């Protein structure tokens, strides 16, 4: 066994303690000052701290394996870009409206930070475990599985980064909140940033899982919990479920006031029609050309392409 053992052979306890302490420091700053600018930055940089600490401890004496170094650098690069972009965005916008109802309420606000602790610790699992002293490097880096994982990471990283910039530029330049971001990557996917993030996290796991042999097999494979949790959050907790049906309902509600005959009502009708057309031609997650996606049968979109019924707005059922 190489590396320094701390609390347990897989660094699960160590990374949990670091994550809780790191997030609590930022929580008390944010709560005391009613300050939104460090919240997402704290989440992103926490990944960097865990990767650096586990890589340094796990490779002590013998130096890191290529696989440990690559996996750690992948998550560090992703976290640097994400935390930097989110910090830039909040500096431009000033406040985060997610916290308007909880910023001054201790327990609800703390609840968000506890959730962020769980997110950071779990999504870091592939890198945490591959860096741990109980996992031995058994295969050289550079095989087909490593190439596939690295390609997944590169494609996902580029997709997420480009989508974040495109959406930010769109929001800065739009003339109405009813405008639809439908250019660039958003012409092929309604959530290309989510697709990129899921792809890159599974890419990191693919690289890590190459060393899933011997006594550490179960531990390495169990780290898939990280990308699976991330995917579940984006699908059902804090991602598409909060933007798909609610966004369609808001535009439909505006169009439903058309009986007033005023300019706002006319804008509402136009906004709903444009948005409905965008929904019909654009894949919810997996990027596809509109000419390919639009004519597909509904059952294909609802199953194979992941546009589950919980995301679909039906004016008859949900119009009220």
N, C-alpha and C positions, 0 to 999 in steps of 0.2 A: 504494500500500500504506500503510495507516494502522497505528498502533500500533508498539510496540517489538519488534523481532525479537530473540529470545534463543535461541541455539544453532541453531534451525531455524524455519521459517516457520509451523509448526503447534504449537509448544510441546511437542512430544512428549518431547524430551530434557530440557527444563526441568522438566516435571511428573514425569518419571521420577526425576530427581535429588532433587527436593523430597520425593517420596513415600518413596524409600528412606531418606533422612536422617531424615525425620519418624518413620517407623516404627522405625528402629534406636534412636532416642533412647528411645522408650517400651519397646522390647524390653529394653534393658539395665536400665532401671528395674524392669520386671516380673521379669526373671530374677534380678537381684541381691537384690531384696526378696521374691521369691516372692509377688508381688502381682497379683491377678487383676482388680482394679477399674478399671484403665485400658486394658485390651486392646481391648474393643469401642469405648470412648470414643475411642481413638486412631484406629481405623478410620473412625468417623463424622466426626470433626472434620477428618480429612485431606481429605475431599471439600470442606469449607468453605475450607480453605487454598488448594487448587488453583483453585477457582472464583474466589475473591477475587483471587489473584495474576494469573491469566490475564485476568480482566476488567479489572483495573487496567492491566496492560501493553498488552493488545490495544486498549484504547480510549484510550490516551494521546494527548492532543492534540485529538482530535475528539470524545471522549465516546463512550460505548457506544451501539450501536443498541438499539432496543426489543427486538429478538429476543435479542440478547446478554444484556441485562439480565433479561428474563423467564426465559430458560433458566438463567442463573446463580442467580437467586432461587429458582427451583424446586428445584434440587439443594441449595442452602443450606438451604431450609426443610425438605426431607426429611432431610438429614443432621443438622440441629439436633434435630429431633424424635427421630430414631432414636438418636443418641448420648446425648441426654438421658434417654430412656426406658431404654436399656440401662445407663446409669450408675446411675439410680435403682434398677433391678432388682437389679444386682449389689451395691449398697450394702445392700439389704434381705436378700439371700440370703447374702452374705459371700464365697463362693468359687464358682468356675466348674468344675464337674466334668469339663468337656472337657479340662482340663489336668492332671488328677490323675496321668496316666501320663507326662507330659512336662515338668511345671513345673520339675523339678530336673535335666533333661537338656538340655544346651546345644543340640545340633544338632536334635533333634526339636522343641524349643520354637522355635528359630529358624526351622525349616521352616514352622511355622504363620504366623509373621510375614512370611516371604517370600510365602506364599500371600496374605496380607492386602494386601501391597504390590501384587501383580498384580491383585487384585480392585479396589482403589481406583483404580489408574491406568487400568485398562481401562474400568470403569463410568463414569469421569469423561470418557471420550473425546468424547461429543457436546458437552459444555460446553467442554472444552479446545479442540476444533477450531473451534467457532463463534466463540470469543473470539480466535482466532489472527489475526495480521496478514495471512496469506495468503488468508483468506476474506473476501470483500467482501459487505456487505449489499446485496442486489440487489432485494429485494422489501420492501414495507412490511408491518409486522406488523398482523394483524387479519383475514386472509383465512380461508377455510373450513378450511384445513389447520391454521392456528394455533388456531382455535376447537376443533377436534377434539382436537388435542394437549393444549390446556389443560384440556379436559373430562376427558380420560383421566387427566391428572395429578391433578386435583382428586378424581375418583372413587377412584383408586388410593390417594392419600394418606389420604383419609378411611377407606377400607376397612382399610388396614394399621394406622392409628392406633387405630381402634375395636377391631379384632381383638386387637391387642397388650394393650390395657387389659382386654378381656373375659377373655382367657386368664390374665392376671396375677391378676385378681380371683378367677377360678375356682380357681387353684392355691393362693391364700392361704386360701380358705374350704373346700376339699374336705376330707372326713372320711377318705377313703381314696385311695391312689394308683391304685386300680382304677377310680375314678370317671371318667366320660367327659365332656369339655367339649362339650356338644351344644346350648347355648343361644346366643341372639343370632346373630351371623354364622356361628357354627360349626354352626348348625342347617341352613345352606344350603351350606356348604363345609367340608371338613375342614382346609383350609389357606387361610383367607381373607386372612391376612397375606401369604402368598406371592403370592396372586393380585393383591393391591393393589400390592405392590412391583414385580411384573412390569409391571402396567398403567401405573404412573406413570413407570417408566423408558422404556417405549416412547412414552409421552406426551411426555417431554422430547425424545426423538429425532424425533418427528413435528414438533415446533416447530422444531427445529434444521434438519431436512432440507429445509425450505421454501427455504432459501438454497443448495440444491445445484444451482448453475448455473455455467457458465463453467469456468475452469481448476480450481476447487476442488471440482467435482462429485464426483470419486472420493473425495477426502479426507472430505468431509462424509458421503457415503453409507457410507463404511467405518466411521464411528463407530457404526454399528449393532452393531458387535462388542461394545460395552458392554452394552446390554440383552440381547444374545444370550448373552454369557458369564454374566450374572446368572441368566438363565433356565436355562441348562445346569447351573449350580451348584445351584440350588434343585431341579431335577429329578433330577440324577444324582450329585451330590457331597456336599453338606452340608445337604440339605433333605429332601424327601419320601422318598428312598431310605433315609434313616436312621431314619425314624419310622413308615413304613407297615407293611411286613412285620415288622420287629422288634417293634413294639408289639403287633401281632396275635399273634405267636409267644409273647410273654411272657404274654399273657392266656390263650392256649390252653394253655400249659404249666401254668399254675396250675390250670386246670380239669381237666387230665389227671391230677392227683393226687387226684381225687375218691374214689378207692378207700379212702383213709384214713378217710373218714366223719367228719372233724372240721370245725370251724367254718371254718377257713381254706380247706378244699377246697370247702365250700359257697359261700363268697364267691367262689372262683375260678370255679366254674360260672356263677354269676350274672354275674360280670364279663365272661366270654367271651360269654355270650348277649347281654348288653346291648351289648357292643362290636360283635359281629357284626351286630346289628340296626342299629346306627349306620352301619356300613360299607355296608350294603345300601341305606339310604335317603338317604345323604348324598354329594354330589358330591365328588370328591377335590380339585378346585381351583376350577373355574368355579362361582360361586354359582348354585344352582338350588333352587327349592322342592322339598322331599322328595316331594310328590305328583307332581311332574313327573319327577324323577330316578329314583325307585324302580322304576317299571314299564318303564323303557327297556330295550331289548335289550342283552345283555351286550356285543355287538360294538360298539354305539354308545358304551358307557362305556369300552371298552378302546381306542377309536380317537379318535373326535371329542371326547370329554370327557377324554382324556389319562390315564385310569387304566390305565397300561401294565402288562403282566403282571409286570414286576419288582417292582411294589408289592403284588401280590395274594398273600395267604397262603392256601396250600392245605394243610389238615391232613394229607392223605395224603402229599404231597411234602415238606412242611417241618415236619411235626409233631415230628420228632426233632431 
